[in-house]
Amino acid sequence: MSHIIPPPPKTISSLPSQAPADEETTAPLPSAGITLIVTNLPSESTSSAKEAFENQVFPTIRDRFRANNADGFFPSLDMLTVTSGDTRQPCDYVFVSLRENISPVPRPDILQLLVTSEHAQDAGDTFNASWTTGNGPDRCRRLFFKARDKNTRADADEDRPVIEAHFASNNITAKFGSTTGNATNGFRLSFDFLDEVTTEAVLKSSVSANGHQMSISRPNFVKPLYGWDIVIIGCHGISQF
């Protein structure tokens, strides 16, 4: 099915839609990586979040837009690629991007309609749509827990139910992610939380397990404000940069 979309903003339309004739390239389409993450969706099964976005969240946003912009462009669902955040176990988020055949140049302006427009978010909404911080699990809501003086996987596995009990007793909704590490640096447990506010609160809290204080850390990330934001790391110490 072909789709008629509005022309891109000037800053986007000025980009080349393909490599120069004398230059061969096997690079992916330039829109790769321009992706939204929609969180706080149902997570009863591995398909629950995707089904909720397609059948409830997307129609809600679309109808709000059309109520105030009858003649304005809004993408149809079949223009989007919607994938579950985790295909192995249930999670409450999906990734949303434009299908590869929609435009020869990146179109974050189209996806932006699902993020910050007045019709996209309402005070009563439970879902949240924002730009991704990277591939894989939602880094904004993930924390790592590691005992400072214990280094085996068995130690980490022993600590897990104690940490989960701590969350339950404090009414903190948390979902176990995985156990990772090695014998040299030790093993750590990852947990995903319901929202960023809870994640920040737990990060600043004190958690102990089996008589050992846990070291709490989080993944490194910078949250984009727009789909084309670019982060350059390793610039600490460079003057006038």
C-alpha positions in Angstrom: 0.0 0.0 0.0 1.3 3.4 -0.9 1.0 6.3 1.5 0.8 10.0 0.9 2.8 12.0 3.5 3.4 15.7 3.8 6.8 17.0 2.6 9.5 17.0 5.3 10.6 20.1 7.0 13.3 22.0 5.2 16.1 20.8 7.4 15.1 17.2 6.6 14.3 17.6 2.9 17.8 19.1 2.2 19.3 15.7 3.0 20.2 13.4 0.1 17.7 10.6 -0.3 20.4 8.3 -1.6 24.1 7.9 -1.9 25.9 9.8 -4.8 26.1 7.8 -8.1 29.8 7.3 -7.7 29.6 6.1 -4.1 28.5 2.6 -3.2 27.1 2.0 0.3 25.5 -0.8 2.2 24.5 1.5 5.1 20.9 1.1 6.5 18.2 3.6 5.8 19.0 7.0 7.6 15.9 6.6 9.7 17.3 3.6 11.5 17.4 4.3 15.2 14.7 7.0 15.2 12.3 5.2 17.5 9.8 5.9 20.2 9.3 3.9 23.3 5.7 3.7 24.7 5.6 2.5 28.3 3.2 1.7 31.1 1.2 -0.7 28.9 -0.4 -4.0 30.0 2.2 -6.7 30.6 0.2 -9.9 31.1 1.9 -11.6 28.2 4.6 -11.0 25.6 2.0 -9.6 23.2 -0.1 -7.6 25.7 1.8 -4.3 25.3 1.8 -4.4 21.5 -1.9 -5.2 21.4 -2.8 -2.4 23.8 -0.8 0.1 21.8 -2.4 -0.9 18.5 -6.0 -1.4 19.8 -6.2 1.3 22.5 -3.4 3.8 22.7 -2.9 4.6 19.0 -6.6 5.0 18.3 -6.9 7.3 21.3 -4.1 9.6 20.1 -5.4 9.5 16.5 -8.9 10.5 17.5 -7.7 13.3 19.7 -5.7 14.7 16.8 -8.5 14.4 14.3 -11.0 16.1 16.7 -8.8 19.3 16.5 -7.1 18.9 13.2 -9.7 17.5 10.8 -7.5 18.3 7.7 -4.1 17.6 9.3 -1.9 14.7 8.5 -1.6 11.9 11.0 0.1 8.6 10.3 -2.0 5.5 10.0 -1.2 2.4 12.0 0.0 0.5 8.9 2.7 3.1 8.5 4.3 2.1 11.8 6.4 -0.8 12.9 5.4 -1.8 16.5 7.6 -4.3 18.3 7.4 -5.6 21.8 10.1 -4.5 24.2 10.9 -8.1 25.0 9.8 -11.1 23.1 11.0 -13.6 25.7 9.1 -12.4 28.7 6.2 -10.0 29.4 7.1 -6.3 29.6 5.0 -3.1 29.6 6.5 -1.2 26.6 6.8 -1.3 22.9 9.1 0.4 20.3 7.5 2.4 17.5 9.1 3.5 14.3 8.2 4.3 10.7 8.2 1.5 8.2 11.2 1.5 6.0 9.3 2.1 2.8 7.5 5.2 4.0 10.2 7.8 3.4 13.7 7.9 1.8 14.8 10.4 4.5 14.4 10.3 8.3 11.0 11.7 9.4 11.1 12.3 13.2 8.5 15.0 12.6 5.9 12.3 11.9 6.7 10.3 15.0 6.8 13.5 17.0 3.0 13.6 16.6 2.8 10.7 19.1 5.0 12.4 21.6 4.5 16.1 22.6 1.5 17.4 20.7 -1.4 18.5 22.9 -3.5 15.6 21.7 -0.8 13.0 22.5 -0.9 13.0 26.3 -3.7 13.7 28.7 -3.7 13.9 32.5 -5.6 10.7 32.8 -3.4 8.7 30.5 -1.4 5.9 32.1 0.9 5.4 29.1 3.9 7.5 28.2 5.5 8.0 24.8 9.1 9.4 24.4 12.2 8.9 22.3 14.3 5.8 23.1 17.7 6.1 24.8 19.0 3.1 22.9 18.4 -0.5 21.8 17.2 -3.1 24.3 15.5 -2.7 27.7 14.2 0.6 28.8 17.3 2.1 30.5 15.4 4.9 32.1 13.7 2.5 34.5 16.4 -0.1 35.0 18.7 -0.4 38.1 21.5 -2.8 38.9 22.0 -4.3 42.4 25.3 -5.9 43.5 26.6 -6.9 46.9 29.9 -5.0 47.5 31.8 -8.0 49.0 30.2 -11.0 47.2 31.3 -12.2 43.8 29.6 -15.4 42.8 26.4 -16.0 40.7 25.1 -18.1 43.6 25.4 -15.1 45.9 23.5 -12.9 43.5 20.8 -15.6 43.1 20.5 -15.9 46.9 20.1 -12.1 47.2 17.3 -11.9 44.6 14.3 -13.1 46.7 15.4 -10.9 49.6 15.5 -7.8 47.3 12.2 -8.7 45.8 10.7 -9.0 49.3 12.1 -5.6 50.2 10.3 -4.1 47.1 7.0 -5.9 48.0 7.1 -4.7 51.6 7.6 -1.1 50.4 4.8 -1.3 47.8 7.4 -0.9 45.0 6.5 -2.5 41.7 9.6 -4.1 40.2 10.3 -6.8 37.7 13.4 -8.9 37.6 15.5 -8.6 34.5 18.6 -10.8 34.6 21.8 -11.8 36.4 24.9 -10.7 34.7 28.6 -10.5 35.4 31.7 -12.6 35.9 33.9 -14.1 38.6 36.4 -11.2 38.4 34.0 -8.3 38.7 31.2 -10.0 40.5 27.5 -10.5 39.5 24.7 -8.1 39.6 20.9 -8.3 39.4 18.9 -6.0 37.2 15.3 -4.8 38.0 12.9 -2.7 36.0 10.5 -0.3 37.7 7.1 1.0 37.0 8.2 4.6 36.2 11.1 7.0 36.3 10.0 8.6 39.6 10.1 5.2 41.4 13.5 4.4 39.7 15.0 7.6 41.0 13.7 7.0 44.5 15.1 3.5 44.7 18.4 4.6 43.3 18.8 7.0 46.2 17.6 4.5 48.8 19.4 1.9 50.9 18.9 -1.8 50.2 20.5 -4.7 52.0 20.3 -8.5 51.5 21.5 -11.2 53.7 23.4 -8.8 55.8 25.2 -7.2 52.9 24.6 -3.6 51.7 23.8 -3.5 48.0 25.5 -1.2 45.6 22.8 0.4 43.3 23.6 1.8 39.9 21.9 2.4 36.6 22.8 2.1 32.9 24.5 5.1 31.2 22.1 7.0 28.9 21.1 10.5 27.7 17.4 10.9 27.1 16.7 12.5 23.7 14.4 15.5 23.5 13.9 15.0 19.8 14.4 12.1 17.4 17.5 13.6 15.8 19.3 14.4 19.0 22.9 13.2 18.8 25.1 12.5 21.9 28.9 12.7 21.6 30.6 11.0 24.6 34.2 11.3 25.8 34.3 15.1 25.7 35.0 15.6 29.4 38.0 17.9 29.8 37.9 19.4 26.4 37.9 23.2 26.8 35.4 25.4 25.0 33.4 22.4 23.8 
